[in-house]
Amino acid sequence: MRYICLLSVVGLALATPSLRSASEPAKILESLNTLRQNSFLDWIVSVLGPDYPDTSASPAKRECPACGCGNINTRHRIVGGQETEVHEYPWMAMLMWFGSFYCGATLVNDQYALTAAHCVNGFYHRLITVRLLEHNRQDSNVKIVDRRVTRVLVHPNYSTVNFDSDIALIRFNEPVRLGIDMHPVCLPTPTETFAGQTAVVTGWGALSEGGPISDTLQEVEVPVLSQQECRETSYGSEKITDNMICAGYVEQGGKDSCQGDSGGPMHVIDEKQSYQLAGIVSWGEGCAKPGSPGVYTRVSNFNEWIAANTRDSCACSQAEEVAPAEAASTTTEQPEMATAQTSEGPEVVEAELLA
Ligand SMILES: *[C@@H]1O[C@H](CO)[C@@H](O)[C@H](O)[C@H]1NC(C)=O
C-alpha cells in the first residue's frame, strides 16, 4: 500500500477500542468507552467549532455556470519524473491529517475530490483538510485553497483484503471557485481500457523507494498495461481485479508512483487534449521495480457511482463549445440560494475562457 504504514499508525491512535475483555463487567467498560468518545468529540468541537451541516441529501438548487474540465496550464512540456510547473494540474489536491500532508486527491467538480479509499477509510473526516493550488509544500503560496470535509464516502465494495474498489469521494464544507488555476479533471471515457496509452501520474510522493516525500509536485510518464499484461507480472491473476488498472515499465522499471502518491491521479490525454482521470494511485510492490508495475483504481468503472453521489455539485463538461445563448442565460439568472452559509455562492470565474 502506498503510504499505508503511516496511515495505519495514525489511524490506530483514534480508533475506538473494541471490547474484548470478558472478565470485566461489560457495562462499566461500555459506559467508560462512551464517556471517552463523548469527551473526545467535545474536544474536537472545541477545537474545530460546530460540525458543518451536510446538505448533500437535500441540496440547495444551484445555478452552474458553464466550465470545461481537464485543461492543463503549461507552456513547455517535458515529462519524465520531474517537477511540474506551478498549477500545471489545476485539479491536483492534497489531503492533510492534523495539518500534515499524507495523500493525494483530485478535484472532480466544484465540491468533491476523489481519492483512494485507503486514504480516508477509518479516518475521522473532520480532521482531514483538502488543500488545492499547492505546489511547494515547504513554501505554500498565497493562493492555496483549503477546505474542510463534511462527508467521506468510501465505495461500498472497497476491500481492505485485496484493495478492490479503492475509491472514495470527499465532500467539501463549501464549493471552490473554479477558474483557470483551479478546475476539475475530466472523468474517463467509460468504454476505454487505455491499454498502450501513455499516462501521467502526479504527486508529492517519495522520489525513490523508502526515500523522503517530495516538497514540490512531481510528474512521471508511464505506459498503461492491458489487464492480461498486468496479470502476467509478478502479481499474478488473482491480485488484479477488473477494478484495477496497471501502469509502469514492467521490463526495466525505473519510473513509478511511490509512497505518498496514494489517492492522486493517473491521467490519460484524450484526442481533444483534455486530461481524463484513468486511475487513482492505489498500491504496488515497492516502487519502480521491474516486474511490479503501479496498480491504480480503474475510475471508468465508477463514473456512475461518482455521478450518483455528487448531484449537489457543479460539474464541468469536456472540451465542448458552449453556445453563446446558453452561456448568456446562465449568467443573467440569479442563483437560488437556500442555505445561509452559502450566501455568496460558488463563483465561477473565467468560465468562458475554459469552455
Ligand atoms: C458492488 O459489487 C457488486 C458485485 O460485483 C455489484 O453488483 C454492485 O453493483 C457493486 N456496488 C456498487 C455500488 O457499485
The ligand as a Tripos MOL2 file, in Angstrom:
@<TRIPOS>MOLECULE
LIG
   14    14     1     0     0
SMALL
NO_CHARGES

@<TRIPOS>ATOM
      1 C1        -20.5440   -3.9800   -5.7000 C.3       1 LIG1
      2 O1        -20.2390   -5.2100   -6.3570 O.3       1 LIG1
      3 C2        -21.3800   -5.9420   -6.7790 C.3       1 LIG1
      4 C3        -20.8960   -7.2850   -7.3010 C.3       1 LIG1
      5 O2        -19.8900   -7.1280   -8.2450 O.3       1 LIG1
      6 C4        -22.1380   -5.1400   -7.8290 C.3       1 LIG1
      7 O3        -23.2720   -5.8510   -8.2710 O.3       1 LIG1
      8 C5        -22.5510   -3.8120   -7.2230 C.3       1 LIG1
      9 O4        -23.1530   -3.0060   -8.1940 O.3       1 LIG1
     10 C6        -21.3450   -3.0840   -6.6310 C.3       1 LIG1
     11 N1        -21.7880   -1.9140   -5.8980 N.am      1 LIG1
     12 C7        -21.6320   -0.6740   -6.3540 C.2       1 LIG1
     13 C8        -22.1490    0.4210   -5.5080 C.3       1 LIG1
     14 O5        -21.0590   -0.4340   -7.3940 O.2       1 LIG1
@<TRIPOS>BOND
     1     1     2 1
     2     1    10 1
     3     2     3 1
     4     3     4 1
     5     3     6 1
     6     4     5 1
     7     6     7 1
     8     6     8 1
     9     8     9 1
    10     8    10 1
    11    10    11 1
    12    11    12 1
    13    12    13 1
    14    12    14 2
@<TRIPOS>SUBSTRUCTURE
     1 LIG1         1 GROUP 0 **** ****
